Amino acid sequence: MSNPLHGQRIRHRFSWLSHTGTLILGLFVGSLLTQSFTLDANPENCRQVGLSTAKPAEVIAAQESYATQCPESLEVLSPTHGFIQRRSVRVNGTYNIPSPFKGPPGPDVEAAWARYFQNWTFTVDEHTYRSSRPQHPEAAVRMATGENEGFLASFEATHQLHCLYNLFRASYLDYYEDERRDYEADPAKWHERVDHCTDIIRQKLECDRDTTLVSYNWVRGKGTPMANFNVERMCPEWSEMDLWLEEHGIGNKMPPKPSNVVELDQIP
């Protein structure tokens, strides 16, 4: 007579072996399918699916290299110092569209340009002054007394716009009599000033390296594509500079020279 308990043990052992075999077969087949349909773990495939193969140390080194190549802005009014307001501006780039800053010169044109130069100079504290990496700090102009105590400064934007204004004046010598007299009195010196302004604007444009796209259009009567300079770009909000100047400006009067200052031998 057979033992029922012995038969149950045999069936249990067979069932366990069957499940184990099924699991092993499943793992084997799954491995084959994974190798067949999954991208190899090489840098190119990882890049395609958005994964990085760089080690953490390599990532950190890359970030440090970028920070070295792209330092924080040295400008006072910049994202580095919290000034981040920007707005979209469509440029007036058509030749014959009027502008308050275009000729022919007259009182209205003069008033338009003059608004840029109402607040020229201001003072900054020593930390701000040093952060701008000034040249020749030993001969810095410092306002030592009163509420305007600090280092005398002005914005490069004001200088650049004044250079543009000088170039505008240079193109209308028949209107600006003082400009014409300067030219006739000393053409070489006059050209030095105009050339200075031209090169300042060139260096500014090269530094900005504006990559806004200029599109082209077909125009009736023109056989070749015509550039459309009415581009749209994101520009800093100019009002931030105006408000800052109102708060920190000291007008356009230069301070008298004290008797005990360090002086440079020539104009920097």
Salt bridges, closest charged atoms under 4 A:
GLU44 OE2 - ARG47 NH2 2.54
GLU126 OE2 - ARG130 NE 3.57
GLU138 OE2 - HIS136 ND1 3.55
GLU156 OE2 - HIS159 ND1 3.18
ASP178 OD2 - ARG169 NH2 2.91
GLU179 OE1 - ARG169 NE 3.12
GLU179 OE2 - ARG193 NH2 2.48
GLU184 OE2 - ARG180 NE 3.92
ASP199 OD1 - ARG202 NE 2.63
GLU206 OE1 - ARG202 NH1 3.03
GLU206 OE2 - ARG209 NH2 3.89
ASP208 OD1 - LYS204 NZ 3.25
ASP210 OD2 - ARG233 NH2 2.69
GLU232 OE1 - ARG90 NH2 2.94
GLU237 OE2 - ARG87 NE 3.40
GLU263 OE2 - LYS257 NZ 2.66
